[in-house]
């Protein structure tokens, strides 16, 4: 990646809309996924399920673990 490409990418990321989300409402749902996902991944899945949102990931393992719970888009190279 060139310096120009990196600068453009950083600018795009900096301008993404971001929202902080409280973890406490997600904890029970995430805990229920403890046998199939890491705690970190389970929180993302719990949030996607709660929001009825599509989960976009590069992580094939996460996609497999969450595929029957939420809509998952696996990005492959």
C-alpha positions in Angstrom: 0.0 0.0 0.0 1.4 3.4 -0.9 1.4 6.3 1.4 -1.3 8.0 -0.7 -3.5 4.8 -0.5 -2.9 4.7 3.3 -3.8 8.4 3.6 -7.0 7.9 1.7 -7.9 4.8 3.7 -7.3 6.6 7.0 -9.5 9.5 5.9 -12.3 7.1 4.9 -12.1 5.3 8.3 -12.0 8.6 10.2 -15.2 9.7 8.5 -17.2 6.5 9.1 -20.2 7.1 11.4 -19.5 5.4 14.7 -21.7 4.7 17.6 -20.8 3.5 21.1 -22.9 0.6 22.3 -23.4 -0.4 25.9 -22.3 -4.0 26.5 -24.5 -4.9 29.4 -27.7 -5.4 27.3 -25.7 -7.8 25.1 -24.0 -9.9 27.8 -26.7 -12.6 28.3 -27.0 -13.2 24.5 -23.2 -13.3 24.1 -22.8 -15.6 27.1 -25.2 -18.0 25.5 -22.8 -18.3 22.5 -19.8 -19.2 24.7 -19.6 -22.8 23.3 -19.3 -21.6 19.7 -17.7 -18.2 19.6 -15.1 -16.2 21.5 -16.5 -13.6 23.9 -15.4 -10.8 21.5 -17.1 -12.4 18.5 -20.2 -13.3 20.5 -20.7 -9.6 21.4 -20.6 -8.7 17.7 -23.1 -11.5 16.9 -25.4 -10.5 19.7 -25.3 -6.9 18.5 -26.1 -7.9 14.9 -28.9 -10.1 16.1 -30.4 -7.3 18.3 -30.2 -4.8 15.5 -31.3 -7.3 12.8 -28.2 -6.3 11.0 -25.9 -8.1 8.5 -22.6 -9.1 10.0 -19.7 -8.5 7.6 -16.5 -10.2 8.3 -13.2 -11.5 6.9 -13.2 -14.2 9.6 -14.4 -17.5 8.2 -14.5 -19.1 11.6 -16.8 -16.3 12.9 -19.0 -16.7 9.8 -19.4 -20.4 10.4 -20.2 -19.9 14.1 -22.7 -17.1 13.5 -24.2 -18.2 10.2 -27.4 -19.7 11.6 -28.0 -16.8 14.0 -27.6 -13.7 11.8 -27.1 -12.9 8.1 -23.3 -13.1 7.5 -21.4 -11.8 4.6 -17.9 -13.4 4.4 -15.4 -11.3 2.5 -12.8 -13.4 0.8 -9.8 -12.2 -1.1 
